[in-house]
Amino acid sequence: MIPDAAKHLFEGKHLAHVATINRDGTPQVSAMWVGIDGDLVTFNTVEGRLKTKNLRRNPAVALSITNEHNPAENLIIQGTVVEITGDGADADIDALAKRYLDADSYPFRQPGEERLIVKMEPKKVHHLIP
């Protein structure tokens, strides 16, 4: 469902903003590093954070990715979280750190944190290329 013309946004250092829904119905937005796994969009977070709690309660999620070199290019995705897993999450955050920071491992890891991979199934996709 992700257009081929937009897949490059999952290969560079293009930052995404991920929106979840708080318990009171208000939106919560976080800047995130994102990836793609087949037809699923992925991002990495930590157990216990607000976005994780929101997604466990309500799997509705939306994100917007802006091309760092052409801010007029934007990919907007609305979807549903289909999996939250710790399997492979430490390796995943290290791979994202390599892509976004050119670091061999994630430098902001905190003692005792449990990393998670969130997998999102796109339901609506809009790719704007001016």
C-alpha positions as CSV (number, residue, x, y, z in Angstrom):
1,M,0.0,0.0,0.0
2,I,3.0,2.3,0.4
3,P,3.6,3.7,-3.1
4,D,7.0,2.8,-4.6
5,A,7.7,6.5,-5.2
6,A,7.4,7.1,-1.4
7,K,9.6,4.1,-0.2
8,H,12.7,6.3,-0.3
9,L,11.3,8.1,2.7
10,F,12.0,5.0,4.7
11,E,15.6,4.8,3.6
12,G,17.1,8.2,4.4
13,K,17.1,10.3,7.6
14,H,13.6,11.6,7.0
15,L,11.9,12.2,10.3
16,A,8.3,11.1,11.0
17,H,5.7,12.4,13.4
18,V,3.6,9.7,14.9
19,A,0.2,10.5,16.4
20,T,-1.6,8.3,19.0
21,I,-4.8,9.0,21.0
22,N,-4.7,9.8,24.7
23,R,-7.2,8.3,27.1
24,D,-9.1,11.6,27.1
25,G,-9.4,11.6,23.3
26,T,-6.7,14.3,22.6
27,P,-3.9,13.6,20.2
28,Q,-0.3,12.9,21.3
29,V,2.5,13.3,18.7
30,S,6.1,12.2,18.8
31,A,8.9,12.7,16.4
32,M,10.1,9.2,15.5
33,W,12.6,7.3,13.4
34,V,10.6,4.9,11.1
35,G,11.2,1.8,9.0
36,I,9.3,-0.4,6.7
37,D,8.9,-4.2,6.9
38,G,7.1,-5.5,3.8
39,D,3.7,-3.8,3.9
40,L,4.1,-2.7,7.5
41,V,5.5,0.6,8.8
42,T,7.6,0.1,11.9
43,F,9.0,2.4,14.7
44,N,10.8,1.7,17.9
45,T,9.9,2.9,21.4
46,V,10.2,2.0,25.0
47,E,7.8,0.1,27.3
48,G,5.9,2.4,29.6
49,R,6.0,5.5,27.4
50,L,2.7,7.3,26.8
51,K,2.6,6.4,23.1
52,T,3.0,2.7,24.1
53,K,0.2,2.9,26.6
54,N,-2.0,4.7,24.1
55,L,-1.4,2.1,21.4
56,R,-2.1,-0.8,23.7
57,R,-5.5,0.8,24.6
58,N,-6.3,2.1,21.1
59,P,-4.3,0.8,18.1
60,A,-5.3,3.7,15.8
61,V,-2.2,5.6,14.7
62,A,-1.3,8.1,12.1
63,L,2.1,9.4,10.9
64,S,3.5,12.0,8.6
65,I,7.0,11.8,7.0
66,T,8.5,14.9,5.4
67,N,11.4,14.6,2.9
68,E,14.4,16.3,4.6
69,H,15.6,17.6,1.2
70,N,12.2,18.6,-0.2
71,P,9.9,19.7,2.7
72,A,7.0,19.9,0.2
73,E,7.1,16.1,-0.3
74,N,5.0,14.5,2.4
75,L,3.7,11.0,3.1
76,I,0.7,10.7,5.4
77,I,-0.4,7.3,6.7
78,Q,-3.4,6.3,8.8
79,G,-3.5,2.8,10.1
80,T,-3.7,0.3,12.9
81,V,-1.0,-1.2,15.1
82,V,-1.0,-5.0,14.5
83,E,1.9,-5.9,16.7
84,I,4.0,-4.6,19.5
85,T,7.0,-6.8,20.2
86,G,10.3,-6.8,22.0
87,D,11.7,-9.5,19.7
88,G,14.5,-7.9,17.7
89,A,13.9,-4.4,19.2
90,D,17.4,-3.8,20.4
91,A,18.9,-4.7,17.0
92,D,16.2,-2.6,15.4
93,I,17.0,0.6,17.4
94,D,20.7,0.0,16.6
95,A,19.9,-0.2,12.9
96,L,17.9,2.9,13.1
97,A,20.7,4.7,14.9
98,K,23.1,3.6,12.1
99,R,20.7,5.1,9.5
100,Y,19.8,8.3,11.3
101,L,23.0,9.0,13.2
102,D,25.6,6.9,11.5
103,A,26.3,5.4,15.0
104,D,27.0,1.7,15.4
105,S,24.6,1.5,18.4
106,Y,21.8,3.6,19.8
107,P,23.7,6.1,22.1
108,F,20.7,7.2,24.2
109,R,19.8,3.7,25.6
110,Q,18.9,4.0,29.3
111,P,19.6,1.3,31.9
112,G,16.7,-1.1,32.3
113,E,14.7,0.2,29.4
114,E,12.7,-2.4,27.4
115,R,12.8,-1.5,23.6
116,L,9.8,-2.4,21.5
117,I,9.1,-2.5,17.8
118,V,5.6,-1.2,16.8
119,K,4.2,-2.6,13.5
120,M,1.5,-0.5,11.8
121,E,-0.7,-1.7,9.0
122,P,-1.5,1.2,6.7
123,K,-5.2,1.8,5.9
124,K,-5.1,5.2,4.2
125,V,-2.0,6.5,2.4
126,H,-1.5,9.9,0.8
127,H,1.8,10.8,-0.9
128,L,2.2,14.4,-2.0
129,I,5.0,15.2,-4.4
130,P,4.7,18.8,-5.7
